[in-house]
Amino acid sequence: MEEEFRLYGDDFDQDAIRQWFWEEAEYHNQFQQGRFREPPQLYQRFDWYWVLNPYFHPRTGAKVLDFGCAEGQALIGLPAERRDFAYVGVDASESLLKAARARNPRGEFRRMPDDGRIPAADEEFDYVVVLGVLHHVPNVRHYLEEFHRILRPGGRLILREPNHAMGRPVGSHRILPGLSPNERGIPTEYLTQQLTRLQMRIVAVRPAFHGLVVKLLRRWKPDSPRGWQAVIGVDRILNGLTRGRARYERTRLWDKIAPTASYVVADKGP
Ligand SMILES: C[S@@+](CC[C@H](N)C(=O)[O-])C[C@H]1O[C@@H](n2cnc3c(N)ncnc32)[C@H](O)[C@@H]1O
């Protein structure tokens, strides 16, 4: 348990939390602008097929939070008939929020403060969608509690996070090329345990081979639904073949042949 605390920052004091928060916000201010500008990115296609199409069905007028929204691209790219909801984006990076506001004049955008309290009222949202964000935050358990606080009873949380150490083993703060100063994956079991502790009902857990498949797809870009069904089919088969052998730290080549991300869908109780 102590190791878990160290890994996910749940034992950090306020100074450590603030320092981590600003390092990540600054990294995204400086290096991530424009990166999200060309939808659909390959991983957004995965999001659609793995989790949004099956599990994201807001009714007309529902309120949806896109937490860690970057330039607001993840949900804005949905088909028009699936976009009839009130969109709120929250992010720590002021420059990404500025780009998001310019791109999505109908959306509402709020800046995340460094005290970890999400700028939202209790039970404000029908859906909270968090795609690739928790692995950048300093104290994961606290953020999960916040998502629970701001979901209405019966509301749905949708997560996608890398599920391995990303080359940064427990306790290491090694600077790694291409990674932000602190990011590290989060084991899927940790997420499901914490959500269960909050008495949320786990609706789905879907590991995905993002990394490997996205690399292969850089050459072959399927742009038809059929092509994508084939990709997801291959991902499913790979998941079946490697079931149960995904480690958090992956040093041997053999360990690297495993899903790199997981989707988790959980509902708040009534
Ligand atoms: C990898 S990007 C994911 C963007 C988007 N959700 C997507 O799927 O394309 C991570 C985002 O999390 C934001 N972020 C990092 N730390 C955060 C925090 N503590 N609170 C809110 N957003 C944060 C970053 O600024 C960045 O926009």
The ligand as an ORCA input file, in Angstrom:
! r2SCAN-3c Opt
* xyz 0 1
  C      -2.288     14.004    -22.795
  S      -3.250     15.469    -22.705
  C      -4.875     14.791    -23.014
  C      -5.787     15.771    -23.704
  C      -7.182     15.275    -24.089
  N      -7.942     14.808    -22.939
  C      -7.127     14.221    -25.166
  O      -7.530     13.088    -24.928
  O      -6.690     14.518    -26.274
  C      -3.285     15.829    -20.943
  C      -4.024     17.108    -20.597
  O      -4.164     17.183    -19.161
  C      -3.947     18.517    -18.749
  N      -3.587     18.504    -17.310
  C      -2.402     18.170    -16.741
  N      -2.488     18.258    -15.402
  C      -3.761     18.631    -15.103
  C      -4.467     18.875    -13.895
  N      -3.891     18.729    -12.700
  N      -5.747     19.270    -13.969
  C      -6.363     19.419    -15.173
  N      -5.747     19.197    -16.363
  C      -4.457     18.800    -16.322
  C      -2.865     19.000    -19.694
  O      -2.760     20.415    -19.723
  C      -3.299     18.373    -21.017
  O      -4.174     19.207    -21.719
*
